[in-house]
Amino acid sequence: MARFIVRRLIQMVLVMFSVSVLTFLIFNVIPNGDPAVRMAGKQPTETQIQAIREEWGFDEPLHVQYLTTMEKVFTGDLVSYTTQLDVVDQIVQGIPRTLSLAVGAAILWMLFAVALGLYSAMKAGRFADRFLTVLALIGISMPVFWLGALMNYYLGFKAGIFPNGGYVELTEDPIDWAYHLVMPWVALSVLFIGIYSRVLRSNVLDTMNEDYVRTARAKGLSERRILVRHVLRNSLIPIVTLWGLDFGLVVGGGAILTETVFDLEGVGQFAADAIGQLDVPPVLAITMFVAFFVVLLNAIVDILYAVLDPRVRLQ
Amino acid sequence: MTRERLLDVDELDVSFVTEGGLVHAVDRVSFHLARGEVLAIVGESGSGKSVSVMTLLGLTRAPNARFGGRAFLRRPGGDVDLVGAKDSVLRRIRGNEIAMIFQDPMTSLNPVHRVGDQIVEQILAHEDVLEAEARERAIGLLDRVGVPRARDRIGSYPHEFSGGMRQRVMIAMALSCDPDVLIADEPTTALDVTIQAQILERVRELKEGRNAGVILVTHDLGVVAELADRIAVMYSGRIVETGTLDQVFYDPQHPYTWGLLGSITRLDLPRPERLPAISGAPPSLASRPQGCHFRPRCPHEFEKCPEDPPLEARVDARSEHCDRCWLSPDEKRRKRQVTPNQIGLEAKGAVA
């Protein structure tokens, strides 16, 4: 176990390093990316720009710039080029919102995907299965910004059933918190439910042909027990991998579109704003933040794997 | 010698609707099984032997499967037709009155559950006992089938066992509810020879110790010679010859049986230049020759063969020895080349 953790930590450092270097380089080569010009305001003089360059260190060689920026990331001194606000502070502010979105949605999509995937597999080839297939494809095909906007307009603005975006602290009012999050949860989950239920359906159908399922049937177990204990458990193993990665992505601020459409002001929306203004420090910090969670969840998935499948040993 | 009947299978017929047409896997197969006897169903792959026995447990039930005939399980509480029985009725019989051991112990146990739990769950599915009690029984069963340190190993996972040990677990599982009928579908095919002998010993104990009936599905005639009381030879979905072990081994009537017996190689005789084999390949189950199914591969075909030969007692009308070949018993004796010596039957006494 200790070796497993050490290996994962090394992996995490490597991933975060590569991701940060790549992000940093990308923002240095994209056109119109010179932060000094952008910070100098409208119609600046060459001397003003030069002054900003010197003040912020943009005239230094690239690797020196990278190192100073990274130093600031870890000391918490990183400041946005456009708003001059502290980046880490802003991310920390967004975390509870993003986490609320991620946890609720991940539970929602996993529950529905398992239920629908299982049902679909049991009715394979029949009407219910075909209907769910079409439904899943529709869900996968609907872009979240469009679905979110529709929900906002019809359920929020017109019908007034749900609040039109915004966020209430969980500690302030748990019911209002959930009430505000229902639409974001659903909008984010639809795509994942579609994908996961399809994957689970085919896993279940594969597993049903396994010899040990025939054994279970020959033992005289009830169909329900066969399905839950012998089929589902084995079919869930691949789904857990997907789930870990997607959950990590959303926790790290990957649900940019959902957060923006519902104005949650979480990490993802912060990322969207920063990207729109080619603001390197927040983008860099958030990218590393996402990478951290993806690697972390990957490690958790590996542990879960060993729990679900005893043949997998953590080494 | 009349023993209590356990199974009477009458004209069992199984076919599957596929895209390539109707596949007639089992063609009006009849056999019976009594207490304390081993019936061996022999035949090459695709002859319908596995489908026949799996159908007895309803394991071949599927939307595209069609069944015919009847298979009675005789029991004190009233006979049950296994072909027509409802799923709920079959569920209570499976693993309880009829248990099954499968061919491949490597894939027949669920890899994510402890072996003890897999045995316990079967006991709990049929009997109203406490889990702790079922667990004690599972330990006793594992111990009896020869799993060393059963009390410790009950918490192990299947991948922590060797193939032979897993098959013992499968046997322990099959025995857990004290079944009247045990179906062993090629139980030793996936195992090496030394383990095979030990596993067969377990099956024999079951037959003798518990007075159960055993159906042994195999293509290994060595196993048959050691264990079987009666034999049914299947070819292309049909039984082509059936009788007692001695009848079929010492006086085989059907040319296919001659071929099967002739393809045994003996370690104690000079090695033949080529391994003897039946020429040709078995017919596709979707399109079979008219009349005798073995006709295209049979060296003794004559004008009567395109006519369907019924399964009849041809040697002695009063005996159980039946076959599906038009040749007269005298012609058969002249034409066949297998001798008991060639198939190593005299070794049987020494082993048993």
Contacts between the chains, C-beta under 8 A, distances in Angstrom:
chain1	res1	chain2	res2	distance
A	210	B	107	6.9
A	211	B	102	6.4
A	211	B	104	6.1
A	211	B	107	4.0
A	211	B	108	4.6
A	212	B	107	6.5
A	212	B	108	5.8
A	212	B	109	5.7
A	212	B	110	4.1
A	212	B	111	7.3
A	214	B	59	6.1
A	214	B	102	7.1
A	214	B	108	7.5
A	215	B	102	6.3
A	215	B	108	4.8
A	215	B	109	6.8
A	215	B	110	7.5
A	215	B	170	7.6
A	215	B	173	7.9
A	216	B	110	7.0
A	217	B	57	8.0
A	217	B	59	6.1
A	217	B	94	7.0
A	218	B	57	5.8
A	218	B	59	6.2
A	218	B	94	5.6
A	218	B	95	6.2
A	218	B	99	7.4
A	218	B	100	4.5
A	218	B	102	7.7
A	219	B	94	6.6
A	219	B	95	4.0
A	219	B	121	7.2
A	219	B	122	4.2
A	219	B	125	6.5
A	219	B	173	6.9
A	220	B	91	5.3
A	220	B	92	6.5
A	220	B	93	7.1
A	220	B	94	3.7
A	220	B	95	3.6
A	220	B	96	5.6
A	220	B	122	6.9
A	220	B	125	5.2
A	220	B	126	6.0
A	221	B	91	7.8
A	221	B	95	7.8
A	221	B	121	6.6
A	221	B	122	7.3
A	221	B	125	5.2
A	222	B	91	6.6
A	222	B	125	7.2
A	223	B	87	7.9
A	225	B	121	7.5
A	225	B	125	7.5
A	229	B	113	7.4
A	229	B	121	7.4
A	230	B	110	5.4
A	230	B	113	7.9
A	233	B	112	5.6
A	234	B	110	7.3
A	234	B	111	7.7
A	234	B	112	6.0
A	308	B	112	6.5
A	309	B	111	7.0
A	309	B	112	5.5
A	310	B	111	7.3
A	310	B	112	6.2
A	310	B	157	4.4
A	310	B	159	7.2
A	311	B	111	5.7
A	311	B	157	7.2
A	311	B	159	4.9
